[in-house]
């Protein structure tokens, strides 16, 4: 086994590996070899875990190529820093692999949540054009407040600067007055319509419409879409985990409807073709339930309308939380937020609803739920313990 390590300007440690095609190790032998290298001090525990992850990802891709039922939109994962030119994605394609929509508003004391969130993203973005994920990600930051959002303007100046090599990954948009969607309850204000935990008031309905606006601005710009709030930092090696998650989920459930990998309106993945349908569902039902409840009822098929659209498609729960909350001032809830799962902690009920939560009881050795009747190939890895990265 050959190990190579390189550091790029994004401070992202990347490890590549190659195995002799005629003498590939099974998982147990590979793990033993990595432990020996750890013991000798040749690699760190994190490097060891990522090497094991990459090897298991290779096996997922091998399974995918042999499975005729896999959706054609699945992209093989490749986290190495060196590739043959023939294996590089066609980055001239305008549609990205993943689009992340981030609505943002200023906070009462001008907290720098947005800047911290973008910094956690920027540190992990690939700068090497030979990286298969180079220019395949797009972060659309939408100022849904309008004028007066100083932190948004700071972020725009910093990350959209043409001298910044990561500027290709960002799009900054400020909503114009004529683009603001109208409230279904005319004449209401935050004072006369506060709402409660289950019935949306003025502020919560406004946030729901903001999510719709971001969905519309992001539509048809990528194969997959992910929701992210402006106060949620990417966990270390977050893009590795996301690539692993989306490919493995697509192998298990080729026609999945949604994937949950965090809480609230964060870490929810949709396919591009489902974005408009869901945005219209949010708009239609904005006065009935908060958006983080509506999204679950939609992808879990809990109403006649959403159940008809869902049909037999799966909604998937990932075992681990992929984002770290840095704020206490929520845009959705009036009270301060204090207790959340941290990076790579298990994402279980009651943090998320039972219909979307990973089930340890049903899938004790896996990290994808549902996991029943999907292990048709012995080489599929059952679980990677991502928590070891930050331990």
RAWODA-V176393 format. One record per backbone hydrogen bond with DSSP energy under -1.0 kcal/mol. CO is the residue of the C=O (numbers start at 1). NH is the residue of the N-H. If there is no record, write none. Layout:
co=CO nh=NH
co=CO nh=NH
//
This chain:
co=4 nh=16
co=6 nh=14
co=8 nh=11
co=14 nh=6
co=16 nh=4
co=18 nh=2
co=20 nh=23
co=26 nh=30
co=27 nh=31
co=28 nh=32
co=29 nh=33
co=30 nh=34
co=31 nh=35
co=32 nh=36
co=33 nh=37
co=34 nh=38
co=35 nh=39
co=36 nh=40
co=37 nh=42
co=44 nh=48
co=45 nh=49
co=46 nh=50
co=47 nh=51
co=48 nh=52
co=49 nh=53
co=50 nh=54
co=51 nh=55
co=52 nh=56
co=53 nh=57
co=54 nh=58
co=55 nh=59
co=56 nh=60
co=57 nh=61
co=58 nh=62
co=59 nh=63
co=60 nh=64
co=61 nh=65
co=64 nh=67
co=67 nh=70
co=71 nh=74
co=84 nh=87
co=85 nh=88
co=89 nh=91
co=90 nh=93
co=96 nh=223
co=97 nh=224
co=98 nh=138
co=99 nh=226
co=100 nh=140
co=101 nh=228
co=102 nh=142
co=104 nh=144
co=107 nh=110
co=112 nh=116
co=113 nh=117
co=114 nh=118
co=115 nh=119
co=116 nh=120
co=117 nh=121
co=118 nh=122
co=119 nh=123
co=121 nh=124
co=128 nh=131
co=131 nh=134
co=133 nh=136
co=136 nh=97
co=136 nh=98
co=138 nh=100
co=139 nh=171
co=140 nh=102
co=141 nh=173
co=142 nh=104
co=142 nh=144
co=143 nh=175
co=148 nh=150
co=149 nh=153
co=150 nh=154
co=151 nh=155
co=152 nh=156
co=153 nh=157
co=154 nh=158
co=155 nh=159
co=156 nh=160
co=161 nh=164
co=164 nh=167
co=166 nh=169
co=167 nh=170
co=169 nh=139
co=171 nh=141
co=173 nh=143
co=176 nh=179
co=177 nh=180
co=185 nh=188
co=189 nh=193
co=193 nh=202
co=199 nh=196
co=201 nh=205
co=202 nh=206
co=203 nh=207
co=204 nh=208
co=205 nh=209
co=206 nh=210
co=207 nh=211
co=208 nh=212
co=209 nh=213
co=210 nh=214
co=211 nh=215
co=212 nh=216
co=213 nh=217
co=214 nh=218
co=215 nh=219
co=218 nh=221
co=221 nh=96
co=223 nh=272
co=224 nh=99
co=225 nh=270
co=226 nh=101
co=227 nh=267
co=229 nh=232
co=231 nh=326
co=233 nh=324
co=235 nh=238
co=237 nh=241
co=238 nh=242
co=239 nh=243
co=240 nh=244
co=241 nh=245
co=242 nh=246
co=243 nh=247
co=244 nh=248
co=245 nh=249
co=246 nh=250
co=247 nh=251
co=248 nh=252
co=249 nh=253
co=253 nh=256
co=258 nh=316
co=259 nh=269
co=260 nh=318
co=261 nh=322
co=267 nh=261
co=268 nh=227
co=269 nh=259
co=270 nh=225
co=271 nh=274
co=272 nh=275
co=274 nh=278
co=275 nh=279
co=276 nh=280
co=277 nh=281
co=278 nh=282
co=279 nh=283
co=280 nh=284
co=281 nh=285
co=285 nh=288
co=285 nh=289
co=290 nh=293
co=290 nh=294
co=291 nh=295
co=293 nh=297
co=294 nh=298
co=295 nh=299
co=296 nh=300
co=297 nh=302
co=303 nh=307
co=304 nh=308
co=305 nh=309
co=306 nh=310
co=307 nh=311
co=310 nh=313
co=314 nh=257
co=316 nh=260
co=317 nh=369
co=319 nh=347
co=321 nh=344
co=322 nh=235
co=324 nh=233
co=328 nh=337
co=342 nh=345
co=345 nh=321
co=347 nh=358
co=348 nh=351
co=348 nh=352
co=353 nh=356
co=353 nh=357
co=359 nh=363
co=363 nh=366
co=367 nh=319
co=369 nh=317
co=371 nh=374
co=374 nh=376
co=377 nh=380
co=384 nh=386
co=385 nh=388
co=386 nh=389
//
